[in-house]
């Protein structure tokens, strides 16, 4: 079997989601995905990666993953790394289809029969029609598409949101009410008024459901040490499940100082790429929970190595996911197969919303847990009508 062509597809409506399809001379195709900067990733895939892949045996996944480590972009999360991630995911999907087995089986089989999920409280418009996004642009000004406009809910009705999630068996929720305050002072400080306003959702959640709900605090790497020390001190009474990405991940000394000043576990980081970055994180002894993103850190091949490094340091892994349906599927397979996975992220406004416009089988939890996906490979395919949409951007490189 040989790779005959590399195809990419992205849609103007979801311009940050890029799909990669690897075609072979035996008619079997693998599907991968990544997120952010689709045009740049598309350029890397066709100008550089395709030249290394076409004519190769797609079953040599480890070899091809190493081949795509470029002289520029061998670390971090640039376009090269995101492209390598999408290609690697596609190669594992293809492998599963060749041997008629799900990806989790190829990774060594199930370590658990199900994996708990928590809900990242984004809304339906968090990705749709948004080429860029930030703390002042969450898509809230657009009309809601359904009942799970969870970003607006955590800002204004966090108590009702907590009840709604518990009714679905979901016992964890991720919120980020501190972001706008961070922007005011570039993360160096927070006023008493802004601090108290950001604590309101936590007060509502604890008053409404007590300790039945785990609260994951997302800080989007927006803070500096003086400001974040105030935030974590104020959060202590609410017993957060973890503090995620409190500062930029280029300051491990500050992160270690912070971890020593709070009882809440530190979770890091979706913003790191490849085993090199995560090795440095582990060596710094400043994070309690490790969060790789399979669509950004080098794919399934790299993520399982990152998980192994974390396991050596006796740290659990919590795969990040706030992207498209293919990355979620890959994450679920890994969460079921890796021995030290703690919990799997998901967004109900995504799997109950726009994911269904893109794939034939939407990964979704049952009573708060993801079960083993059915079918070979990742277990899902892009809908055929995507290629004929007016906003489709398709490119193919072949021999």
Secondary structure as UniProt FT lines:
FT   STRAND          3..11
FT   TURN            12..13
FT   STRAND          14..24
FT   TURN            25..26
FT   STRAND          29..35
FT   HELIX           38..44
FT   HELIX           45..49
FT   HELIX           50..53
FT   TURN            54..55
FT   TURN            58..59
FT   HELIX           61..67
FT   TURN            76..77
FT   HELIX           79..99
FT   HELIX           103..106
FT   TURN            107..108
FT   STRAND          114..120
FT   HELIX           124..126
FT   TURN            127..129
FT   TURN            135..136
FT   TURN            140..141
FT   HELIX           150..156
FT   HELIX           158..167
FT   TURN            168..169
FT   STRAND          172..175
FT   TURN            177..178
FT   HELIX           179..184
FT   TURN            185..187
FT   HELIX           192..209
FT   HELIX           210..212
FT   STRAND          214..218
FT   TURN            220..221
FT   HELIX           225..235
FT   HELIX           236..238
FT   STRAND          242..244
FT   TURN            249..250
FT   HELIX           252..260
FT   STRAND          266..268
FT   TURN            270..271
FT   HELIX           274..283
FT   TURN            284..285
FT   STRAND          289..290
FT   TURN            294..298
FT   HELIX           299..312
FT   TURN            313..314
FT   STRAND          316..317
FT   HELIX           325..337
FT   TURN            339..340
FT   STRAND          344..346
FT   HELIX           348..351
FT   TURN            352..353
FT   HELIX           354..357
FT   TURN            367..368
FT   STRAND          369..371
FT   HELIX           384..388
FT   TURN            390..391
FT   STRAND          392..398
//
